[in-house]
Amino acid sequence: MDKAHPEHPTGDVPGRPSPEPVPVDEPTEPRGPLPPKPDQRGPDTVSPTGQATGVDQAKMAQAGSYLTTAQGNRLYDTDHSLKAGPRGPVLLQDHHLREKITHFDHERIPERVVHARGAAAHGVFESYGTATKITKAAFLAEGVSTPVFVRFSTVLGSRGSADTVRDTRGFATKFYTAEGTFDLVGNNIPVFFIQDAIKFPDIIHAGKPHPDREIPQAQSAHDTFWDFVTLHTEATHHTLWNMSDRGIPRSYRMMEGFGVHTFRLVNAEGATTLVKFHWKPKLGVHSMVWEEAQIVGGVDPDFHRRDLADAIEAGAHPQWELGVQTFPDTPEQTFEGIDLLDPTNIVPEEIAPVQPIGLLTLNANPSNFFAETEQVAFHPGHLVPGIDVTDDPLLAGRLFSYIDTQITRLGGPNFAQIPVNRTHAPVNDMLRDGMHQTAVHRGVAPYRPNSLDGGCPFQAGADTGAYIEVPVRVPEAEKVRQAPDSFADHFSQPRRFWLSLSPVEREHTIAAYTFELSKCYEEAIRERALKVLARIDPVLCEQVAAGLGLPAPEPSEPLAEVEPSPALSQVGQEWPVDGRVVGIVAHPGADLDGVRALRSAVLEAGMVPMVVAPTGGRLDPDGDPVTVQRTFAAARSTEFDAIVLAGAPSPGDDAHGARDAKAPATAGEVDPRVLLLVSEAFRHGKAIGGWDGAETVLRAAGVPADAPGVVGGDSGPAVLERIVPLLRRHRVWERFRTTV
Ligand code: HDD
């Protein structure tokens, strides 16, 4: 056997096909520089080489043009193990094989115990300065711009689960402020299932898949969830929000966010104010309908992730206003009788308006999902001077839990050194060593007091930006495992939410309860759930009971007397249509000039046109080509916010190129996939339009041409003019049957 190993990578190794000569002198350049990102530069002390500046992470990982080992040795072959002859045994001495496989074996880290499935983006927060009277937080001063990283998530599902399941959504924001990192770790629902963090493992164990078979994935429609939330009635309010349309958002871009807890802000004079944080999306708050969410779960499980990334890439940068509801910091910590320390409560916006304090814009997608979205570590205890916590017992437990979980998830205590987690403020801590330590610390005295390192680092004071906890008086009391009496009201707030919903939202909520409870095997759980619903509202209870085929119980206590809060309904307002997707169903025989004009008009309105046709490629390849973005085989109604059926060309018009192609003349000729598209869009309350000849398709799909939200016109742009006002209201609500 020829043992001679080629010195040069172009040399032949006997017994296997000669490797293609590797062009040593003209290597392939790696792909261009990664898109610019908000500054993730590490603080000086973190430099692994001890240099004074941060390290360019991308360069560290991907420098030079050649494939190398982790130690930087250039490789000439990564496709074959080192063997004793081409058919012989693999040699243990193959360092590259062992390194490659070993690293692969350890590529996965534990997924988050909750909120495992998520998507994130970089952005900027611009402060209006309107909060300066109540907080000294530097990033909330007028005109300050702060880089941010925001991660949205579902709660129950695993990392690979579908985006559009019925669930709460996480809305976690990392503000890289000049005074250190501030994390606002909120949800799209303003209340929580439990009032005390000690119950968190219970609610999550109940919501996660059953421990025996590990089903169902990413949903609450099963016995253990309903068993817990019907026994533990403080969960009633959050559960009702989940069963409402809030549990199935249309897009991360169209969700509200809430800090949930009451926080304490402190201003430069030391005066304190209690606040609740709110994120208000510029595009409005919109949801899917249940059937749509279920279809998307199968057709495009990445729907929300894709929607966010596509919008940002297209330059349609989503925006939210950050706002606060403010309350006097009284010893009772209540507002208009509402206990501010109870995280199952909201304070209606009608009695405490949300006051805008800044604007969040998401403007860049992560370049690497694992490095950024997966490794980002949020913690409600990451606070900055001017923002402090309250004694909400749910928040207290969170302040412990988040830092603890990262140690398992990110493999040790040094997760703050991971680029996405690095603060943009200078770091000079006395934390040392530990797994994955990348800092090369200098000096000999990581302790205080010291004389050997010149007494450094120094402690700051109030005038030099120290974080000083507000000296709140702690009540003199006995140690007890108890909740305050005010935490015992579990029904008046859910009743307010129910009364605030529009009829169509109530109808959806009834359907959601009916669906979920029908998935429970235990009749006792369904019966108990009805008893809970009876205490929210008799109509809700009766309708769900009717759906389940069970008798509706009477409420065990008189119903709470509460005023509705109109701000809680998602229906009734008008919103910008930016980024909405209009499907244009066309045929080579259609009025292609009309399609072109419609496409331009959709773009001009800031929306996204998508041409759907029988086959891919281009319609009218001879003329000004119309590119097909979706074929009938690949298109599904759920991708579109509105559908327009292109009409037939006017008689004598031969401006289009498909001479032989004819639009369907009779209902029987319409492609069944188009029928599905149109009938689904109709059922899901979407605007539908069309011109000349579209009636044939509508008739075949069983859609009355005079139904609400079905519009015509004599051209594509004319149809669009009538579609836009419908899109502003998100859905054609009149189409949904309501009995409540
Ligand atoms: Fe939590 C993650 C939001 C209560 C324990 N939580 C997590 C995330 C969000 C929230 C958005 C995902 C962060 C990310 O994208 O990485 N959690 C909330 C809200 C709560 C809440 C709004 C109530 C108001 N959480 C809560 C309690 C506990 C936890 C009471 C435990 C006592 N949460 C965790 C956790 C997670 C987490 C186990 C999992 C991964 C992580 O922290 O980093 O520590």
Residues whose N, C-alpha, C, O or C-beta is under 5 A from the ligand:
A	BS01	HDD	R112 V113 V114 H115 R151 S153 G170 F171 A172 V185 G186 N187 F192 A197 F200 V260 V376 F378 L394 G397 R398 S401 Y402 T405
